[in-house]
Amino acid sequence: MIKFLDLHKVNLPYQAAFQEKMQELLDKGWFVLGDEVQTFEQQFARYTQSKYCIGVGNGLDAMVLIFKAYIELGLLQKGDEIIVPANTYIASILAVLQADLTPVLVEPDVETFNLNPNEIEAKITAKTKGILVVHLYGQLADMEAIATIGSQHNLLIIEDAAQAHGLPFLGSHARAFSFYPGKNLGALGDAGCITTDDSDLAKVLFALRNYGSEQKYYNEYLGVNSRLDELQAAFLNVKLPHLDKENAVRRSIAQRYLVEIRNPKIRLPKCDDFQKHVFHLFVIRTANRAELQEYLKQNGVETLIHYPVPAHQQKALSAWQSLSFPITEAIHREVLSLPMSPVLTAAEVDYIIQILNQY
Ligand SMILES: *Cc1c(COP(=O)(O)O)cnc(C)c1O
């Protein structure tokens, strides 16, 4: 069986370094907000060419904290509207709701799966204060067009970069990253961070993640406990220098899938510029998905669906049941994610392509 993602194998090259870090930490006896977190924040700020990086507990918290920090700074108010893609993982939408803001869903471009800039302006009202952009599956959204709309309407542009480590970023005010184990840069548990060039925002975020406190036992804000811990930061420090190389492997696998999969029943993703895609996922579309998934399973290829049910049709958001997003719904019916990871071998890729072409 070719696994969709073999996390044991992904982390195998780093095992000895992880064990060394673990022993170092046990010897030092300092587990929360120490040297490893500070080093990671410096290294990841440099890697993303940002002025500040704030380590937090996970990717969802990273987004919620950005919104809460803007509320503290007076740039957002409870009830303000935030444009979000209808076609995303539910975390993006939950983040807006958790900050007491109002998500306004917008349809994607059917080819890129990402926010369609042409659909945004019609949804802007006097209450719209921001756009949460998601780079779905690792492909850069149309940031130029979105940033132009943002500056015309004086909106905050925030990126959900949970699937986008290694992309060139442009024109946003703040970005949220997740280091969930399956991401392109994955920890060995939950972890996340925020990057920004805004010193006021960074200052509030450093406090908010730690009970709203800048100085221990003195609380400026009603904060939360969402700290990146030392052990996860240490693991991330081991892996970060290898991220570009791993993304290059993902791109070369994607290149092969795009050139060599030849089957009229399978619609391949559109990618004009490999510099704007880090292939967190390689997602095909097919009319009869259940059948194709079963066929692949019978032939020893594991696939996943990202995602089977759109947010507006989830039970948890039953108030939205009457909303209709036909492009989003069609995407959710048809998408299937092929195995994609930096440890997939050439022979495995050969086999997956051969099996797909025989379908
Ligand atoms: C993984 C993911 C998140 C959430 O990250 P967590 O660290 O699991 O909280 C948010 N948005 C997208 C698009 C994701 O893929």
PDBQT file of the ligand as one rigid body, heavy atoms in Angstrom, charges set to zero:
ROOT
HETATM    1  C1  LIG A 401      -4.156  22.910   8.956  1.00  0.00    +0.000 C 
HETATM    2  C2  LIG A 401      -4.936  24.100   8.596  1.00  0.00    +0.000 A 
HETATM    3  C3  LIG A 401      -5.362  25.033   9.547  1.00  0.00    +0.000 A 
HETATM    4  C4  LIG A 401      -5.317  24.802  11.020  1.00  0.00    +0.000 C 
HETATM    5  O1  LIG A 401      -4.115  24.534  11.582  1.00  0.00    +0.000 OA
HETATM    6  P1  LIG A 401      -4.055  23.809  13.010  1.00  0.00    +0.000 P 
HETATM    7  O2  LIG A 401      -2.624  23.932  13.377  1.00  0.00    +0.000 OA
HETATM    8  O3  LIG A 401      -4.540  22.420  12.851  1.00  0.00    +0.000 OA
HETATM    9  O4  LIG A 401      -4.930  24.602  13.942  1.00  0.00    +0.000 OA
HETATM   10  C5  LIG A 401      -5.972  26.185   9.115  1.00  0.00    +0.000 A 
HETATM   11  N1  LIG A 401      -6.183  26.423   7.816  1.00  0.00    +0.000 NA
HETATM   12  C6  LIG A 401      -5.814  25.549   6.863  1.00  0.00    +0.000 A 
HETATM   13  C7  LIG A 401      -6.063  25.893   5.432  1.00  0.00    +0.000 C 
HETATM   14  C8  LIG A 401      -5.190  24.356   7.226  1.00  0.00    +0.000 A 
HETATM   15  O5  LIG A 401      -4.830  23.485   6.275  1.00  0.00    +0.000 OA
ENDROOT
TORSDOF 0
